[in-house]
């Protein structure tokens, strides 16, 4: 989401770091470029102005001008200012469910913002992470099949959805949902309200009436990060007319410029609590200002990456694979399993965005055309091989390559590239084993991710 902003800020700070000393004029010029980058990223003008003033006040002080590494000091000051703009160091993402059961979560927002899908994601999250019983209820009687859509999501999340009763209005559905939750001992009730294409009096009146009747512990506004400044305007309107306890930003894995996230807290006073980073039901993460600031400044977000890996990767299988690799027994079957594990973690661009310093090689990544299709295509090639071929790739000669290519719907050149990449990885594994754990740490990103660094990837 912050790729453009991160790239521009990175260029500014690289110039600052390259200078042994900074004058006040240097800092002023750099902050002018930072301000332009913020505005181009859709950060609200008052927010960008306040952030720059906050940075300037500290950056032109003697502790920066006379410091050993003034450029690095300026980066730290900007990092601290970004954290403050995003909610502060003490802000923690996630849901607040500290209330007597059943805890009601009211989902509000415009049509198309991802509200219904987010309701399903939250239900899955509460069931799997917090081990609580969840009831999903759709109050949307306006959009065709909206209630059925939520029922389908409930099935996928393995939670209960409120039975659909034709003719009931939103207030009646909300009351029935809370009554069922109390009688059947549900811990959490997620109420998905109807949206509109734009903010109007009818939408606000309906949401306000449901809120007054249910008295939810959390009122979450779902906004689409792709809409940029419009997302901020939507949040301001809902906060003023209805009142929200938190914001969920969806489609943060898309091409959004990211300014909306920086503007939300300052403009609305409501914290961003969750980020939707994909279509899958498990693609929902807590919002942490420090981690997001790190992503913006190209410092990565290793903590979130480790958390995502812990949630998605089978630990037992990973340990078995590591043991086999240490013995030099890495095969194409193991490689296919590794591709599958990476695919579970989400989009490759999202994973790379969490790694420190990846902004520096972003052009190489784009040239490599790195996306999920690479994983799927390579997995298809491996699945077209016989078990014997996967365990002994040296057997794969011209005729076998033609058969494998035909079976997986690719060209022979694609099979050759996969085998070459596997050979490179195998060689790297042997080198790392000789160097021990330190060698593994220096193994290099380009060798571990399919397609990265290849001149002609899939």
C-alpha positions as CSV (number, residue, x, y, z in Angstrom):
1,X,0.0,0.0,0.0
2,X,2.8,2.4,0.8
3,X,5.1,1.5,-2.1
4,X,5.0,5.0,-3.8
5,X,5.4,6.9,-0.5
6,X,8.1,4.5,0.7
7,X,10.1,4.9,-2.5
8,X,10.0,8.7,-2.5
9,X,10.9,9.0,1.2
10,X,13.7,6.4,0.7
11,X,15.3,8.6,-2.1
12,X,15.2,11.7,0.2
13,X,16.7,9.9,3.1
14,X,19.4,8.2,1.1
15,X,20.6,11.7,0.0
16,X,20.6,12.8,3.7
17,X,22.5,9.7,4.8
18,X,25.2,10.3,2.2
19,X,26.2,13.6,3.7
20,X,28.6,13.9,6.6
21,X,27.0,17.0,8.0
22,X,23.6,18.7,7.5
23,X,22.8,22.4,7.4
24,X,19.4,23.8,8.3
25,X,18.9,24.5,4.6
26,X,19.6,20.8,3.8
27,X,16.9,19.7,6.3
28,X,14.4,22.3,5.0
29,X,14.9,21.1,1.4
30,X,14.5,17.5,2.4
31,X,11.3,18.2,4.4
32,X,9.9,20.1,1.4
33,X,10.3,16.9,-0.7
34,X,8.8,14.8,2.2
35,X,5.8,17.1,2.3
36,X,5.3,16.7,-1.5
37,X,5.6,12.9,-1.2
38,X,3.0,12.9,1.6
39,X,0.5,15.0,-0.4
40,X,1.0,12.9,-3.5
41,X,0.2,9.8,-1.3
42,X,-3.2,11.3,-0.5
43,X,-2.3,12.4,3.0
44,X,-4.7,15.2,4.1
45,X,-3.2,18.6,3.9
46,X,-3.6,19.5,7.6
47,X,-2.1,16.2,8.6
48,X,0.9,16.6,6.2
49,X,1.5,20.1,7.5
50,X,1.4,19.1,11.1
51,X,3.7,16.2,10.6
52,X,6.3,18.3,8.7
53,X,6.1,21.0,11.4
54,X,6.7,18.4,14.1
55,X,9.7,17.0,12.2
56,X,11.2,20.4,11.5
57,X,10.9,21.5,15.1
58,X,13.2,18.6,16.1
59,X,15.3,18.2,13.0
60,X,16.8,21.7,12.9
61,X,17.9,21.4,16.6
62,X,21.5,21.2,17.5
63,X,21.3,17.5,18.4
64,X,20.7,16.7,14.8
65,X,23.0,19.2,13.1
66,X,25.9,18.3,15.3
67,X,25.3,14.6,15.6
68,X,27.6,11.9,14.3
69,X,25.0,10.6,11.8
70,X,22.6,13.5,11.2
71,X,20.9,11.8,8.3
72,X,20.0,8.8,10.4
73,X,18.8,11.1,13.1
74,X,16.4,12.8,10.7
75,X,15.0,9.4,9.7
76,X,14.4,8.5,13.3
77,X,12.6,11.8,13.9
78,X,10.4,11.2,10.8
79,X,9.8,7.6,12.0
80,X,8.6,8.9,15.4
81,X,6.3,11.5,13.8
82,X,4.8,8.8,11.5
83,X,4.1,6.6,14.5
84,X,2.4,9.6,16.3
85,X,0.3,10.3,13.2
86,X,-0.8,6.7,13.0
87,X,-1.9,6.5,16.6
88,X,1.2,6.5,18.8
89,X,3.5,3.9,20.2
90,X,1.0,2.7,22.8
91,X,-1.8,2.1,20.2
92,X,-2.5,-1.6,19.7
93,X,-4.6,-3.0,16.9
94,X,-7.2,-5.7,17.2
95,X,-10.7,-5.9,18.7
96,X,-11.8,-4.9,22.1
97,X,-14.1,-7.7,23.4
98,X,-13.7,-7.0,27.1
99,X,-17.4,-6.8,27.9
100,X,-20.2,-9.2,29.1
101,X,-21.3,-11.8,26.6
102,X,-22.7,-11.6,24.1
103,X,-20.4,-8.9,22.8
104,X,-21.9,-7.1,19.8
105,X,-19.7,-5.8,17.0
106,X,-21.5,-3.5,14.6
107,X,-20.1,-3.3,11.1
108,X,-20.8,-0.1,9.1
109,X,-19.6,1.5,5.9
110,X,-20.4,2.2,2.3
111,X,-21.4,-0.5,-0.2
112,X,-18.4,-2.1,-1.9
113,X,-16.0,-1.3,0.9
114,X,-15.6,-5.0,1.8
115,X,-17.8,-4.9,4.9
116,X,-19.5,-8.3,4.5
117,X,-16.2,-10.1,3.7
118,X,-14.6,-8.3,6.7
119,X,-17.4,-9.6,8.9
120,X,-16.5,-13.1,7.9
121,X,-12.8,-12.5,8.5
122,X,-13.5,-11.2,12.0
123,X,-15.7,-14.2,12.8
124,X,-12.9,-16.6,11.7
125,X,-10.4,-14.6,13.7
126,X,-12.5,-14.6,16.9
127,X,-13.2,-18.3,16.6
128,X,-9.6,-19.5,15.9
129,X,-7.6,-17.0,17.9
130,X,-9.8,-16.3,20.8
131,X,-11.7,-19.6,20.9
132,X,-15.1,-17.9,21.3
133,X,-18.4,-18.8,19.8
134,X,-19.5,-16.4,17.1
135,X,-22.9,-15.6,15.5
136,X,-22.9,-13.8,12.2
137,X,-26.1,-11.8,11.3
138,X,-26.8,-9.8,8.1
139,X,-29.0,-6.8,8.5
140,X,-28.7,-5.9,4.8
141,X,-32.2,-6.3,3.4
142,X,-31.5,-4.0,0.4
143,X,-28.7,-5.6,-1.6
144,X,-29.8,-8.8,-3.4
145,X,-28.3,-12.0,-1.9
146,X,-26.4,-10.0,0.8
147,X,-27.7,-12.2,3.6
148,X,-26.9,-15.4,1.6
149,X,-23.4,-14.1,1.0
150,X,-22.8,-13.7,4.7
151,X,-24.3,-17.2,5.4
152,X,-21.8,-18.6,2.9
153,X,-18.9,-16.8,4.6
154,X,-20.1,-18.2,7.9
155,X,-19.9,-21.7,6.5
156,X,-16.4,-21.1,5.3
157,X,-15.3,-19.6,8.7
158,X,-17.1,-22.5,10.5
159,X,-19.3,-20.3,12.6
160,X,-23.1,-20.0,12.9
161,X,-25.1,-17.5,10.9
162,X,-28.5,-16.3,11.9
163,X,-31.2,-18.0,9.9
164,X,-32.7,-15.8,7.2
165,X,-36.3,-14.8,7.7
166,X,-37.9,-13.1,4.8
167,X,-39.7,-9.8,5.4
168,X,-37.8,-8.8,8.6
169,X,-36.3,-5.3,8.8
170,X,-32.8,-4.5,10.1
171,X,-34.0,-3.6,13.7
172,X,-36.0,-6.8,13.9
173,X,-33.0,-8.9,12.7
174,X,-30.7,-7.2,15.1
175,X,-33.0,-7.8,18.1
176,X,-33.5,-11.5,17.0
177,X,-29.7,-11.9,16.7
178,X,-29.0,-10.6,20.2
179,X,-31.9,-12.7,21.6
180,X,-30.5,-15.9,19.9
181,X,-27.0,-15.1,21.2
182,X,-28.2,-14.7,24.8
183,X,-30.3,-17.9,24.7
184,X,-27.7,-20.1,22.9
185,X,-24.7,-18.7,24.8
186,X,-22.8,-17.1,22.0
187,X,-19.8,-15.0,23.0
188,X,-19.7,-12.6,20.1
189,X,-22.3,-11.3,17.6
190,X,-21.1,-9.7,14.4
191,X,-23.9,-7.5,12.9
192,X,-23.3,-6.6,9.2
193,X,-25.4,-3.6,8.3
194,X,-26.4,-2.4,4.8
195,X,-24.3,0.1,2.9
196,X,-25.0,2.7,0.2
197,X,-23.1,3.9,-2.8
198,X,-22.7,7.3,-1.0
199,X,-23.5,8.7,2.4
200,X,-27.1,9.8,2.8
201,X,-29.6,10.5,5.5
202,X,-31.4,7.1,5.1
203,X,-28.1,5.2,5.6
204,X,-27.1,7.2,8.7
205,X,-30.6,6.9,10.2
206,X,-30.7,3.1,9.8
207,X,-27.2,2.6,11.3
208,X,-27.9,5.0,14.2
209,X,-31.2,3.2,15.0
210,X,-29.5,-0.2,15.0
211,X,-26.7,1.1,17.2
212,X,-29.1,2.6,19.7
213,X,-31.1,-0.6,19.9
214,X,-28.1,-3.0,20.2
215,X,-25.6,-0.8,22.1
216,X,-22.6,-2.5,20.5
217,X,-19.3,-2.7,22.3
218,X,-17.4,-2.2,19.0
219,X,-18.7,-0.1,16.0
220,X,-16.2,-0.8,13.2
221,X,-16.2,1.4,10.1
222,X,-14.9,-0.5,7.0
223,X,-13.3,1.7,4.4
224,X,-11.5,0.9,1.1
225,X,-7.9,2.0,1.1
226,X,-8.1,2.3,-2.7
227,X,-10.5,5.2,-2.5
228,X,-7.7,7.4,-0.9
229,X,-9.0,10.7,0.4
230,X,-12.6,9.6,-0.1
231,X,-12.0,7.0,2.6
232,X,-11.0,9.8,5.0
233,X,-14.1,11.8,4.2
234,X,-16.3,8.7,4.7
235,X,-14.7,8.1,8.1
236,X,-15.2,11.7,9.2
237,X,-18.9,11.6,8.2
238,X,-19.6,8.3,10.1
239,X,-17.7,9.5,13.1
240,X,-19.6,12.7,13.3
241,X,-23.1,11.2,12.6
242,X,-22.9,7.8,14.1
243,X,-19.7,7.5,16.2
244,X,-17.3,4.6,15.6
245,X,-14.8,2.9,18.0
246,X,-12.4,1.8,15.3
247,X,-11.7,1.6,11.5
248,X,-10.9,-1.4,9.3
249,X,-9.0,-0.6,6.1
250,X,-9.5,-3.1,3.3
251,X,-7.5,-3.7,0.1
252,X,-4.3,-2.5,1.6
253,X,-2.5,-5.1,-0.6
254,X,-3.6,-3.2,-3.7
255,X,-2.2,-0.1,-5.3
256,X,-3.5,2.4,-2.7
257,X,-1.1,5.3,-2.1
258,X,-1.4,4.9,1.7
259,X,-2.2,8.4,2.7
260,X,-5.6,7.5,4.1
261,X,-4.0,5.5,6.8
262,X,-1.9,8.4,7.9
263,X,-4.9,10.8,7.9
264,X,-7.5,8.6,9.7
265,X,-6.5,9.1,13.3
266,X,-5.9,12.8,13.0
267,X,-9.1,13.6,11.1
268,X,-11.5,11.3,12.9
269,X,-9.9,10.6,16.3
270,X,-10.8,6.9,15.8
271,X,-8.0,4.4,15.6
272,X,-7.3,2.0,12.8
273,X,-7.8,-1.4,14.3
274,X,-7.5,-3.9,11.5
275,X,-6.1,-4.2,8.0
276,X,-7.6,-6.4,5.3
277,X,-4.8,-7.6,3.0
278,X,-6.4,-10.0,0.6
279,X,-9.6,-11.9,-0.4
280,X,-8.9,-14.9,1.8
281,X,-10.7,-15.2,5.1
282,X,-7.5,-15.3,7.1
283,X,-6.1,-12.2,5.3
284,X,-6.7,-9.8,8.3
285,X,-4.1,-8.4,10.5
286,X,-3.9,-6.1,13.6
287,X,-2.8,-2.5,12.9
288,X,0.4,-1.5,14.7
289,X,1.6,2.1,14.1
290,X,5.3,1.2,14.7
291,X,5.2,-1.6,12.3
292,X,3.4,0.4,9.6
293,X,5.9,3.3,10.0
294,X,8.7,0.8,9.5
295,X,7.1,-0.4,6.3
296,X,6.8,3.2,5.0
297,X,10.4,4.0,5.7
298,X,11.7,0.7,4.2
299,X,12.7,-0.8,7.5
300,X,10.4,-3.8,7.0
301,X,8.1,-5.5,9.5
302,X,9.7,-8.7,10.6
303,X,7.4,-9.1,13.6
304,X,4.3,-9.3,11.4
305,X,6.1,-11.6,9.0
306,X,7.0,-14.0,11.8
307,X,3.5,-13.8,13.2
308,X,2.0,-14.6,9.8
309,X,4.4,-17.5,9.3
310,X,3.6,-18.9,12.7
311,X,-0.1,-18.8,11.8
312,X,0.1,-20.4,8.4
313,X,3.1,-22.7,8.3
314,X,2.9,-26.3,9.6
315,X,5.6,-26.4,12.2
316,X,6.1,-30.1,12.2
317,X,6.4,-30.2,8.4
318,X,8.8,-27.2,8.5
319,X,11.0,-29.0,11.0
320,X,11.1,-32.2,8.9
321,X,12.0,-30.2,5.8
322,X,14.8,-28.3,7.7
323,X,16.2,-31.6,8.9
324,X,16.2,-33.0,5.4
325,X,17.8,-29.9,4.0
326,X,20.6,-30.2,6.6
327,X,21.3,-33.7,5.4
328,X,21.4,-32.6,1.8
329,X,18.2,-34.4,0.9
330,X,16.3,-31.4,-0.6
331,X,14.1,-32.7,-3.5
332,X,11.6,-31.2,-5.9
333,X,8.8,-32.6,-3.6
334,X,10.3,-30.5,-0.8
335,X,10.5,-27.5,-3.1
336,X,6.8,-28.0,-4.0
337,X,5.9,-28.1,-0.3
338,X,7.9,-24.9,0.2
339,X,6.0,-23.2,-2.6
340,X,2.7,-24.3,-1.0
341,X,3.8,-22.9,2.4
342,X,4.8,-19.5,0.9
343,X,1.4,-19.4,-0.9
344,X,-0.4,-19.8,2.4
345,X,1.2,-16.6,3.8
346,X,-0.5,-14.3,1.3
347,X,0.7,-12.3,-1.7
348,X,4.4,-12.3,-2.5
349,X,4.5,-8.5,-2.8
350,X,2.9,-8.3,0.7
351,X,5.5,-10.7,2.1
352,X,8.4,-8.8,0.5
353,X,7.0,-5.5,1.8
354,X,7.7,-6.8,5.3
355,X,11.4,-7.5,4.6
356,X,13.9,-4.7,5.5
357,X,15.6,-3.1,2.5
358,X,13.4,-4.6,-0.2
359,X,12.5,-1.1,-1.4
360,X,16.1,-0.9,-2.6
361,X,15.5,-3.8,-5.0
362,X,11.9,-3.1,-6.0
363,X,12.8,-2.5,-9.6
364,X,14.5,-5.9,-9.7
365,X,11.4,-7.5,-8.2
366,X,9.1,-5.8,-10.8
367,X,11.5,-6.9,-13.6
368,X,11.2,-10.4,-12.3
369,X,7.4,-10.2,-12.6
370,X,7.1,-11.7,-9.2
371,X,3.5,-12.7,-8.4
372,X,1.3,-15.7,-7.4
373,X,1.2,-17.1,-10.9
374,X,4.8,-18.1,-10.6
375,X,4.0,-20.2,-7.6
376,X,1.0,-21.9,-9.2
377,X,2.9,-22.5,-12.5
378,X,5.9,-24.0,-10.8
379,X,3.7,-26.2,-8.6
380,X,1.8,-27.4,-11.8
381,X,5.2,-28.3,-13.4
382,X,6.3,-30.3,-10.4
383,X,2.9,-32.1,-10.1
384,X,3.3,-33.2,-13.8
385,X,6.4,-35.1,-12.9
386,X,6.5,-38.7,-11.7
387,X,7.5,-39.4,-8.1
388,X,10.8,-40.8,-9.3
389,X,11.5,-37.6,-11.3
390,X,10.8,-35.4,-8.3
391,X,13.2,-37.3,-6.2
392,X,15.9,-37.6,-9.0
393,X,15.6,-34.5,-11.3
394,X,18.7,-35.6,-13.2
395,X,16.5,-38.2,-14.9
396,X,14.6,-35.4,-16.7
397,X,15.9,-35.2,-20.2
398,X,14.5,-33.8,-23.5
399,X,11.5,-36.3,-24.0
400,X,10.5,-36.1,-20.3
401,X,10.7,-32.3,-20.4
402,X,8.3,-32.2,-23.3
403,X,5.9,-34.5,-21.5
404,X,6.0,-32.4,-18.3
405,X,5.6,-29.2,-20.3
406,X,2.5,-30.6,-22.1
407,X,1.0,-31.9,-18.8
408,X,1.4,-28.6,-17.0
409,X,0.5,-26.3,-19.9
410,X,3.8,-24.5,-20.2
411,X,6.8,-24.4,-22.5
412,X,9.9,-26.6,-22.3
413,X,11.9,-23.4,-21.5
414,X,9.7,-23.0,-18.4
415,X,10.6,-26.5,-17.2
416,X,14.3,-25.8,-17.8
417,X,14.1,-22.6,-15.8
418,X,12.5,-24.4,-12.9
419,X,15.1,-27.2,-12.9
420,X,17.9,-24.5,-13.1
421,X,16.4,-22.7,-10.2
422,X,16.1,-25.9,-8.2
423,X,19.8,-26.7,-9.0
424,X,20.7,-23.2,-7.7
425,X,18.7,-23.7,-4.5
426,X,20.2,-27.1,-3.9
427,X,23.8,-25.7,-4.4
428,X,22.9,-22.8,-2.0
429,X,21.6,-25.3,0.6
430,X,24.9,-27.2,0.5
431,X,26.9,-24.0,0.9
432,X,24.8,-22.8,3.8
433,X,25.1,-26.2,5.5
434,X,28.9,-25.9,5.4
435,X,28.8,-22.3,6.8
436,X,26.3,-23.2,9.6
437,X,23.5,-21.0,10.8
438,X,25.3,-17.7,10.0
439,X,25.6,-18.9,6.4
440,X,21.9,-19.6,6.3
441,X,21.2,-16.0,7.4
442,X,23.4,-14.8,4.6
443,X,21.8,-17.1,2.1
444,X,20.1,-14.3,0.2
445,X,16.6,-13.4,-0.7
446,X,17.2,-13.9,-4.4
447,X,17.8,-17.6,-4.0
448,X,14.8,-18.3,-1.7
449,X,11.9,-16.8,-3.7
450,X,10.9,-18.2,-7.1
451,X,11.6,-15.9,-10.0
452,X,13.5,-13.2,-8.0
453,X,16.7,-12.3,-9.7
454,X,16.1,-14.4,-12.8
455,X,16.4,-12.4,-16.0
456,X,13.6,-14.4,-17.6
457,X,11.2,-15.6,-14.9
458,X,7.9,-17.3,-15.4
